[in-house]
Every structure is written in C-alpha cells, then in structure tokens.
C-alpha cells in the first residue's frame, strides 16, 4: 500500500522541482536539527530532520526567495532559480549577539501553530547552563521538570513523571539507544553530560508512529557529531564534578570525532571528614564518544558510545553497610543514505545494557537485589518528502531483550553467601513493530498527521499482537492561531516494579508474561495555540484525558524472594489522568523566559489494594507552577532565576495506633492503623533559585580562550520542603509525633567553564 501511495504521489508531481540538502554550522560542520528553510514569496517551508537533511518540492517558477534560519544563527537570505532538481546545502554562521534566546524554542516562527503536532518541546542545549541548578551542574532533566504536564519526584531528584505516568513509562533514548536509568545516585544529576549533546526533544502527546514501547513520553536525545573543521576543547570545574570534552576532524570536512568525560570527586572530598570506622566511598562517571564519516554526498556513517557508572560503599561500625553498583552502556551504529532528493533512509544497529546490584546489611539482616537488562536491536526508517505539504515516514524495528532479576534476604548474615549473579536465570523475549506515518495539508487551514503502529511481543510463554492508531488534526483560526486535537494508543511490554523517585534504584525490570500482560494507554487531547507580537510570544493551552490499563505494583509488604517468578507476587490495576496545561513564553529580547501551569488529577484502582477503591497516584499533584526568566544584562553578565511551586506529595500514613502490652520489641509494641492507601498529602513545595553567569576572555600560554564563571544559589530562602515523614513515640507522654525530614536547604555554588 505504501509503495502504491508513493508511486501515485510521484506521478502527480512531474511539473514540480525538488531542492534538498543539509544545513550545518559554518564553524564546526555540526548539523543543525530543526533549522527552517522557508520560501518567503510562496509562504511554504520545511525543517531539517535529526541529521540536518531537508527536502522541499514546489511548483516550477522563475525564482524563489529562500530564508534559512536557526536559533542563535544569522539568518541567510538567498534567491534561487529553480528550473531543475537542485542539491543545495547551506552553512549558517552563529550570531555575535544571542538576543537572549529562551531555553525552550520552536524552530519555525509559526511551526507551533501550523504543524499538526501536539505536546512536543525542543530544548536547545546551548542555553541550559544559564539556568540555576543544584551544585552548579547543568542538567537536561532538571529543565524537563519545568515544563507543563511534567513533574519531579522527591526534592532535588531528576526523576520525571509525565501526565500521570510512572517513571518507567518514559522512553529515554540517546542516539536511538534506550537508557533505562537516566540518573546518577540520589537523582541529583542525570546521566547526560550536556556538553556532549546536540538536541533534546520531549514528546508527551500526539506521538508519531515511529515511537512506541512506552505510555507517557519520549525523551529523544541526540549527541554532538564533533567539529570537522578544527580541533577544539571545553571543560568545567564545579563543586562536585569536573568534565572535559575534546572534538576535531579526523579528516577535514569529511570525518570528525568527539569524546567527553565527567567524574565526581565527592569520594576524595569527604574522606578526610569521615569518622574513624566509617569506610564510605562514592563516585560516578560518564563517558560519551562519537565518530562520523561522510562517505559521499549521499552516505554518512555514525558510531556513538556511552557509558555511565555509579559505585557506592558505606560501612559503619554500628553494623550498617551497603554496596550499590549500577550503570548504563550503549552503542549505536547508523548509516544514512539519500535516494534521489525526496527519500531519506536511516539504518541503525543498537546495543544497550543496564545493571544494578544493591546489597544492604543492618545488624544481622542481609538483603540483595539484582536487576539486569540487555538489548540488541535494529531499526530501518524511510522518510519521504513528496511535496512541500506532504511528509511520510515508514519503517520497522526489532529488539531482543535479555532480562535477569532476583532478590534475596536472610536473617543470619554469618551463613549468607549472597546472590550468584552469573547463575540468575534470564528471560528472553522479542519485541518488533512496523509503522507508517503521514503528515499532510488538506487545505491551507486544515492539516492532519495520521499514523498506525503494529507492535508485537514474544516470549517463552506468551505472544501478543497490538494495533496502535495515532492521529492529530489542526484547524487554523487565522495566521496566528490554531486549534489541534489528537488521539493516541500506546502499549508497553516492559515493567519497572516497584517504581520510585530514583533516589536509590531498587527497582527491577520485568518482561511481559502470560500473567503480566502489556500495559496500555489511550490519550485524547485538544489544544489552542497562538502567537502574538510578531511571533515574539507564544501561548498554548492543552486539555488531556488519559486512561492506563494493566498497571503493575507489588502488594504492600511484599519483597523479592530468590528464584521465585516475580510476577506471581504482583497485583494489577488501572489508572486515569486528566488535566489542563498552560504555557506562555517570550522568545526574543534581553528578557526571555516562560510561565508554566498545570492543573491535573491522577488516580489508580486495584482490586487487591485499598479495598478495591480508587486512590491517588503516588505522584499526583493538583497544581504545578514554574516561572523561568533569563536576563542578558550586557555582553558579560547573564542573570537567571527559577521559581517552582507544587501541591504536596502523597504518602500513606497511619490514622491511629494500637498499643499491645505484650507486643515485645516488634514495632516497639505499637501496631499502626491505616485507613487507606496514599491517604495523606504533605506540605506544599516551593523554592526560588538564582544564578549569574560572567563571560570573559582569558589567556593561557599566550593563547586566548573563552571562559565563564557561574554563581548560583539553590533554594535562596532555604525553604524546608518535605522529603518524607516518620513517627516518633514520646517515651514520657506515649504520644505519636510526626516528624518531617527535609533534604536540601539553601545551597550556594560556583563553577568555572572554558572553551579553547
């Protein structure tokens, strides 16, 4: 069917000519993702794909006036005489003055109202470091948490939850490879080094058919390719981490490389201050590397690699000890080929692996949890550009999963040998999908994005086939506003049980089985989008309703037992989430920023939990508000601030207690009475962060280089936000008192970054 459509479209466009090529940075040769190629006299345009490629087919005419633009670059105007098919690649030069670009930015001036897509936000890496963050470490996931419909977990963590979904329902990809745990320990930092990244895109609704396997969101991250013009380096020194990035040509204008590394030195700093007998040790590191080679004008080859690792050891004389080790490894080999000027092919071979091994000892009690997942996958995707009003993608992918999970607990430490990780039985499964997606304009004011994805999953004891329709419809209300509506079905074949805030990753990954069926979501959304004041401001409001089936949890009090099929200890239910998301942003000028507000509700229903009655989702927040501002004071100083407010966390707390005289030491003789699951909401959360960036020119060995000092204050008024609550029994009055624990008070930071 797809072939017939393509042939008919080609036949109907014989009186048209096609212009295609790539848009790159003039100084580095790095492709510009989402750059705009606009024909001003025809009011038609295109944007570049993930590899900087564009294709523009228009009716034969004497000449066309092109405007090529990209955020932070000087726009290029060019008159082209298009009387035959033309290959035209463009180099853009970075602007001398940035005009204070916003962190979140659409690439076409009116793309947000003209394209039939919803819930899609791009995050330019170049501006992330200007916003205040914990301990001066720029972080992509911290920015994601400031967007409408996205919320964080506990204080300071990088875990994120989208439109009522759990952490495992976000598909996080780095150069198409899945990253199963995108956090370093305690969640204070994500595992992504911003200096090694080119582009970040978050999709939370109206999903294109090419994406699948998760219910809530897609976080698609692309690594830099490396400078193919000349050698450069950059780095930074902060309070807890240092990093260095090197890039340059292997063969000028043909091949390039980039390698970036980051390591914390918390272990070196705290050792002199630890008490005698405390053998604590903690460090993490991550490494990114990429090589790309331009084989010809139509062929490019990419090889990228990533590894992140956390190692923690804690040993106290009081009999408390733990050993935590976890990390991600990914590798991606990709080949791009251009067939003619309208058809683009990307072929990928991908390997990714995640392992976690957590051992804890308290007195004479021992526990260990191990979870490992290894994937081999391949992807084949075609992108077809039949006309300026028509864009088709189709292809397929295959993933082979190997999952090993187990747990062990013993009361007698002396007899414990721990888990033999090499002997944990693994579960093999296969996941594959075929898809087609068609984006087209029906009239000038009406456009559609229609797609269908057909995923399947196979394991030793179960096989599932699913169909996922996707659609987005846009109605123009004029040159500056539009209404959009979308409908999306998603399925998920892997489960993270139980999910947490990513502070300590005790979660385990499980495949779908005969008992544990695939999760499924169905989402409806409608939105109003408007630009005003010459597109300097953008406003949107989106309403959504999402239902989720086959949700998975452990019953309260259950724990892993060695060599037991975990899914026999699970319970299954459903969830729903609905809300309204408001977004206002200012894109240009010295003062830029955005306001984000979300009003939402999320709950769950399990037959075997909470007496079968609905209860709030663990990360349900009624109100979420963020205000972000960046002010370019002058050529040297940039000031930034972030204010965040949210309704308090949901917790399960007892409503009473029963004192048992002969209760022994169990719970100190107190048995707590619970009225329901997730029955208490803690205090409201709010904080204000500020930062100032000073840009300067420096010299070393008589050579000039660019540098910046970043001064920041996290939680400037030192708000005691709740992290968790526990109960103490007063030994005199025998009264239970709730005590709130707060994690992060006011934290000043300073970091130094350089580029040569």
N, C-alpha and C positions, 0 to 999 in steps of 0.2 A: 504493500500500500504506500509506504513511504517513497519507494522508487517511482511509482506512477505519479505521485504528487510532485516530486522534484522534476520529472520529465515534462509534465504539463506546465509547470511554472517557467521552466527554461524556454519552452516553446513560445510562451506568451510574452517573452521579454527580448525578442530578437532585435527590436528597434531601440534598445537601451544599451548603454555602455557602463562598464564597471570600473571603478577606481578602488584599489586596495593597497595595503602596505602596513607598516608598523610605525608607531610613534615612540621615540626614545629620548632620553635625556642627552643633551648635546655634550655634556662634560663627562658623563660616566658610561653612556651606552646602555643604561638600565631602561627596560621597557616601562612605559607609563600606562598603568592599568586604569581604565575608565576615562581616558582622555577623550575630548569631544572633537569630532570632525563635522563641521556644520556648513551647509551651503546656504549662505545668507539670502541670496536672491530667489531661492526656491523654498526656503524655510523648511529644509529637510536636513537630517544629520544621522550620525552613527557614533557609537562609542567603542573604544578598544576593549578586547577581551582580556583574559588573565595573562595572555602572552603578548599584549600590545598590538594585536592584529585587528584591523578594521576592514570592512568591505562596504562599498557604497555604490548602488546601482541606480542610475537615474536616466530619464528620457533624454535622447540626443538633443543637444542645444549648442549654440555658438560658444558660449563660455560660462563658467560658473565662478562665483566668488566664495572661496573657502576661508573659514576661520577655524584654526586649530588651537585649542585651549586646554589647559590643565591647571589645577590649583597650585599656586606658588610659582608659575612659569609665565614668561612673557607670551601673550597670545600672538599667533602668527597669521597674517592675512596674505592670501595668495590667490591670484587669478589663474585659472586652469582652462585650457581649451580641450574639451573632451569630445573628440571625434573618433576615438577608438578606445578599446580597453587599455587601462593605464595602471602601472605599478608605481605608487608614489609613497615613499617612506619619508617621514618628517622628523627632524631634530628640533626639540624645544629647549630654550635657554632659561635657566632659573631666574626668577625676578630678583632684582637687587633689594627691593623693599617688599616684604611679605604681606603688607597691609593687614597684618594680624589675623590670618586665616583661622577659622574655627576648627576645632578638633574633629567635629563630625561634618562631613561635606558631601553634597551631591556633585556629580561631575559636569552634567549639562545644566545650564542655568534653569531650565524648566523640566528637567528629567523627572523630578519628583511628582509633577502633575501630568506629564504627557505619556509616561510609560505605564503599561498595565502591570504594575508590581506593587506589593504592599509589604510592610514590615521589614524593609531592607535598609541597613545603615552601613556606610563605609567609614572607616576610622583611619585617616592618614597618620602614618607612623611619625612623620616629621614633627608633629606638634604635641605628641603625647608627653614628652619630657617637661613641657612647660607647666603642667598641672601639678599641684601639690600631692604627694603620696607619702606612704609610711616609710620612714628611714631613708628618704631621698631616692628610692629605687623606682624608676619609671616602669609602669606596668599596664599592659593592654587590658587585662581582665578587670582592673580597677575602673577603667574608663567605661567598659561594657556595663558595669553595675550602675552607672549614672544615666542610663537610657530608659525611656518609658517601657513598662512591661517587664523590666529586668530587675531582680533584687538580689542582694547579697545574703550569705548565710549569717554566721556569727560575726562579731566585732573583728574588723581588720582582715577577714579572710577573702580569698579570691574566688571561692565557690560562687556560682551564679545560677539563678533559677528563673526560668522564662515562662510567663503566662501560666503559672500554676504547676509547671512541670518539675520533676525531680532532677538532681544533678546528672544522673545517668542518661537523661533524655535529651542532652545537648551533644550533638556530634561536633567534636573539635578536631579539625584537620590541619596539619602542617604540610604544605606541598602535597596534598591529597592523602597523606598517611594519617591514620587515626591516632590521636594522643588520648589514652584512656584516663590518665590523671594529670590534668594540666596545672598542677600546683606543686610547689615545694612545701616542705613540712610546716605545719601550723597554718598554711594557707596565706601567710603574709606576702608571699611573692608567687607569681605564676612562673611556670617553667619556660616562658618565652622571653628571650633576650630581645628587647625592642630594636637594638642596633642591627640585628641580623634580618629584620623583617621589611618587606616591601609594602604589603597591603593586608588589611584586615576587613572582612565583611561579615556582619551579623545578619542572619535571616531568621525571623521569628514568626512569619506567617506568609501565606501565598507562596509556598515553596515550589520552585521549579522542579520538574520531574527528574532532573539529574540527581537530586539529593534524596536520600532515604535512610532507613535504618534507625531513626530517632523520632521522637514525638514532638519535641518542643522547639528546638532551634538548631541552626547550623552556624558554627563559627569557622569560617574558611580563611586560613592564614597562608600567605604566600611569602616565601623567603626572598631576599635580595639575590640577584644574579652575580654581582661583582662588577667592578669598574673595568671595562675593556679598553679604556684609553690610557690610563696611567695608574701607577701604584699609589694607594692611599691607606691611611690607618686612622683609627679613632679608638677612644677608650674613656674610662671613667673610674674615679675612686670615690666610694661612698663610705658610710659609717660601718656597713657590714659586708659589702661586696666590692670587688674590683672586676673590671672587664676590659677586653681588648679585642678589636676587630681589625683584620687586615684584608685588603682586596686589591686586585690588579689584573692586568692582562696576562694570559698565558701566551697568546698571540694577538697582537693589537688588532682591534676591530673584528676579531674572529672568535676568540675564546677568552674566558675570564674565570676567576675564582674568587671566593670569599670564605673566610674562616673566622669564627667569632667564639670567644670563650668567656665564661663568667664563673667566679668562685667566691663563696663566702669565707670569711676568716673569723667567724664567731668563735670557732674552737680555739683559735690562737689567742683571742682577746680575753675570754672568760677563764682560761686555765689558771692564771695566777691568783684569781679571786675565789676559786672554789675551796671549800673547807677540806681538811685532811680526811681522806677516806672516800671522797666523792670523785669518782672517775668518769665524770660526764665528758662526752665528746660529741660534737655535731658539726657537720659541714654538708654543703650541697654544691654541685657544679652543673653546668650545662654547656654543651658544645654544638655549634652549628657549622656546617660546611656545605659548599655548593660549587659545582663546576658546570659551565655551559659552553657549548661549542656550536658555532654557526657552520653547519656542514655545507650549505648552499643557500641561495636566496629563498629556497622553499623548504629547507630542512634544518631543524635545530635539535640538539640533544642536551638533556639536563640530567645531572646526577646530584642529588642532595642527601644529606645525612644529618641526623640529630640524635644526641644522647643527653639525658638529664638524670642525675642520681642524687639521692639523699641517704645519708648514713648517720644514725643517732645511737649513742650509747649513754646510758645513765645507770650509775651504780652507787647506792648509798649504804652506809654501814647499818642503817635501820632495817635492812632486809628488803628494800625496794630497788628493783632494777628492771630495765627494759632495753631491748635492742631492736631498732627499727631500720629496715633497709628497703627502699623501693626506688623504681626508676623506669623511664621510658626510653626506647630506642626505635628510631625509624630510618628507613632508607627508601628513596624514590628514584626510579629511572624513567625518564619521559622522552618521547620522541614526538616532535611536531612536524607535520607536513602540510603544505598548501597545495591543493589540487586546483589548478586554474586560479581564478580570483574570487570565487564565491564559496568554495568548500574548504574547510579547515579541519584537520584531524589531529587529535591528541591521543597518544597511546601510552599507558603507564603500567609499570611493574613495581609493586609496592610491598615492603615488609615492615611490620611494626610489632613491637613486643613490650609488654608491661609485666613487671613482677613486684610483689610486695611480700615481705616476710617480717612479721611482728611477733616478738617474744616478750612476755611480761612475767615478772616474778614478784610476789608480795608475801613476805613471811615464808610459809611452806607451800604456797599455792602457785602453780605454774600454768601458763596458758600460751598458746601459739596459734597464729592464723596465717595461712599462706594462700595467696591467690596469684595465678599467672595466666596470661593470655597471649597467644602468639598468632599473628595473621600473615598469610600470604595472599595477595590479591592482584588482580589485573583489571584495567579499565580501557575501554575503547569508546571515544566520543567524537562525533562529527558535528560541526557547526556549519550550517548552510545559510547563505545570505542571498536569497533570490531577488529581492528588491529592497529599496530603502524603507518600505513599510512592512517588511516580512523577514522573520528570523526564525530558523528551525534548528533544533538540536535533537540528536537521537544517538543511541548507543546502548552499552551494557557494561556490567561489571560482575566480577566473581570474587568471592572471599572464602578462604579456607581457614576456619577457626580451630585452634587447639587450646582448650581451657583446662587448667588444673587448679582445684580449690580444695582446701581441707582445713580442719582445725583440731585442736587438742587441748584438754585441760586435765590437770591432776592435782590432787591434794597433797601428795607426797613428792616433794622435789627430789629427794635422795634417789628415788627409783626412776626418775624421769630421764628419758633419752632424747626427747624432742621428736619432731617430725622428720622423717627421711624424705626430703623434698624430691629426690630423684625417683622415689617409689610411689609418689602420689599418682593415682590413676588419672589419665587425661581423657577428656571428652572431645571427640572430633565432630565437626559439623561444617556444612557448606551453605553459603548464602549467595544468591545471584539475583540479578534483576535486569530487565530490559525496559527502555523508556523512550518516549518521543515527546517533544515539547514544541509548540508552535505559537509564536508571538506575531500578531499581525494587526493592521489597522483596517477596520471595516469601512469607516468613513473618517474624515478628518477629526471628528469629535468623539468617535467610538472606537475602541481597540480592545483586543482580547489576548489573553495568554492561556492557552489550553494545553494540558499535558496529561499523560497517563503513564504510570509506572507499574510494572508487573514483577514484584519480588517473590522469591521462593526461598524456603529454608529446609534443609535436610540434615538429620542426624541419625544415629543408630536406631532410635525407637520412634521417630516421628518425622513427618513431611508435611509442610504447609505451603499453600499457594495463595497469594493475595492479589488484589487489584486496587490500585490507588489513583483515583481521579483527582486532578488538580485544575483549578480554573480561577482566573482573575479577569474582571470586566471593568473597563474605565469609561466613564461618561464625562465629556468636557462640559463645563459650565461657562466657558469663556476662555480668553487667552491666559488667564492667571489662576484658574481654579478647576478642580475636577472632583468627582465622586468615584470611589472604587469599591468593589465588593469581591470577596474571594471565598473559595471553598476548598478545603484540603483534607485528604485522608492520608494518614501515616501509620506504618507498622514498625514495631521494634522487636528484634529476635534475641537480643542480649539483655540481661537484667543485672543491675547492681543492687545487692541486698546485704545489709540494710544501707540506705543512703545516709550520708552525714554531711557536715559542713566542710569536710576536707581538712579539718584541723589535725586529726590523726586518722590516716586512711585505713581503717579496719574493715572496709567494705570488701565484698568478694563479687567477682563477675561470674554469672551462670548463664548457660545457653538455654534456649527454649527446648522443652522436652514434651513428651506426651501429656504429662501432668501440668507443667508450667507452659501455658500457651503464649503466643506472641501478644505483646501489648498493642493496643490500637487507639488512635485518636482521630477525632473528627472535629474540624475547626471551621467556624463561619466568622467572617469579619467584614465590616463595612467602614469606610473612612472618608473624610472630607479633607482635601489638600488645597492649600492656597499660598501663592507667592504675592508679595506686595513691595512697594517702594523699589521698583526696578530690580526685583529678584534679590534684593539685599536681605530680605526677611523671608522665612518660610514658616508656615504654620500647618499643623495637621492634628486631627483627632480621629482615633480608630476605636471602634467598638468590636469586641470579640466575644465568642462563646465557644468553649472547647470541652468536649467530653472525652474521658480516657477510660478504657476498659482493660481488664486483666492486669491490674496493678498488683505489685508483689511486696509483701512485708513479712518479717519474722513476727510471730506472736510475742507479746511482751514476756520477757523472762527466758525465752529460748536462746540457746547458744550452739555453736558448732560442735559436733562430735566426730572424732576421727573415723574415716572410712564409711561415713553414713551419707547416702544420697541426700543432698541438702534440700532438694525441692520437696521431699516428704515432710519437711518441717516448716513449710511456708503456708501463708494464707493469701487469698486472692480477693480483690475487690475492684471498685471503680471510683473514678474521681470526676469532678467537673470544675471548671474555672470560667469566670466571665468578668468583664470589666471594661473600663474606658481609659484610653491613653492620650494625653495631651502633650504636644511638643511644639515649642516656639524657639527658633534660633536666628541669630544675627550672624551673617556670614562674612561681611567685609567691614573695614574701618579699623580704627585703633582699638575700639572696644568690641569684642566679639564674645559669643557665648550662647548658652541655651537655658531654657526652663523646661523641666520635665515633671509631669504629674500623672500618677496612675491611681485610679480607684478600682479595686478589684476584690473578688472573693473566691476562695478555693476551698473545697471540702472533699472528703472521701467517705466511702461506705464499704465496709467489710462485714460479711455475715458473722465472722468469728471474732470480731473486735468490737468493743464498745456496745455490746448487747445488740449488734446489728444496726445501730442508729448512726446517722451521719455525724462526723466530727471534723473540725477544721484541719486542714493540711498543716504540717509542721512549719512550713514557711509561708503561711497565709499572712499577708499584710493588707489591711484595708486601705491605708494611704501610703503612698510613696512620693516624695518630692525631692528634686535636685535642682540646684541653681549653680551654673558654671560660668565663670567670667575670666577673660584674659584681656589685659590692657597693655598695649605697646606704648610705654611711656616715652621712649626715644630709641635711638639706634642701639643703645647699650642695655637698657633695662626693660624687662617684661614682667608685669605683675599678674598673678593668677590667684583665684580663690574657688573653693568648692564648698557649698553648704548642702547637707543631706539630712532629711527627716523621714522617719517611717514609724508606723504603728509598731507597738512592741511585739516581741516574739511570743509564740505559742509554746506552752510547756504543759506537761502532765504533773500536777502536784496534788498531794492528798488534801482532803477536806476535813479529816479528823484522824484520831489515833485511839487505839485500844491498848491499855497497859495490862500485861499479863504478869501476875505476881511470880509465877514460876517459869517465866519466859526465858530464863538463862541469859546468856550473852547475845543470843540471836536478836539483832536489831535493838540491842540494849533493852530487851523486854517490851518493845513497842511494835505494834502491828498497825500499819497505816491504812486508812480507809480512803478508797478512791471512788469518785463519783462518775468520772468519765475520762475518756482519752483526750489529751490536748485541751484541758478544761480551763487553763489559766493563761491570761495574757500579761506579760511583764511590762515594765515601764517603757515609755516611748523612747525612741532612739533619735538623737540628733547630734550634729557636730559641725564645726567650721574649720576648714584647712586653708592656709595661705602659703604662697611661695613667691619668691622674687628671683629672676634669672638675670645675671650680669654677663653680657657678651663682651669679649675682649680679644685683642691680638697679642700674641706672645712670641718670644724667640727662644730657640734652643740650638746651640751650635751654629748661630748666625742664620738660622732658617726660621721663617715665620710660620706660625700655625694658629688656627682658631681655637679658642677655649671659652668655657663658660663656667661660672660659679652659680650653683643653685642653692638658695637658702629657703628652708621650708619649716613650717610648724603644723603638725598634725594635731587636731582637736585643740584649737587655740584656747578655748575657755575650759579645757580639762573636764569635760562632761563625763560623769561616771555612768556610762551606758552599761546595761545589764549584759553579762556574758552567760551566767547561769545562776540558779538559786538553789540553796540547800537548807536543811532544817537542823537546828541545834536544840537540844533539850536542856533547859536550865536545871542544874542539879539541885538547886535550892527550892525554886518555885514549881519545878516539874512542868513548866510551860514551854511549848514548842515555839521557837522563833525562826522566822525565815530570814536568811542572810543572802544578800545579793553580792555576787562576785563580778567585779569589773576588770577588764583586761588592759586597755590602752588609755592612759591618761594623756596629758599634753606631751608631745614628743617633738623636739626640735631636730633638724637635720641639716647637713651641708654635704654637698657632693661637687666634684670637680670633673668636668668632661673636656676632652680635647679632640682635635682632628688635624691631621697633617697630610 
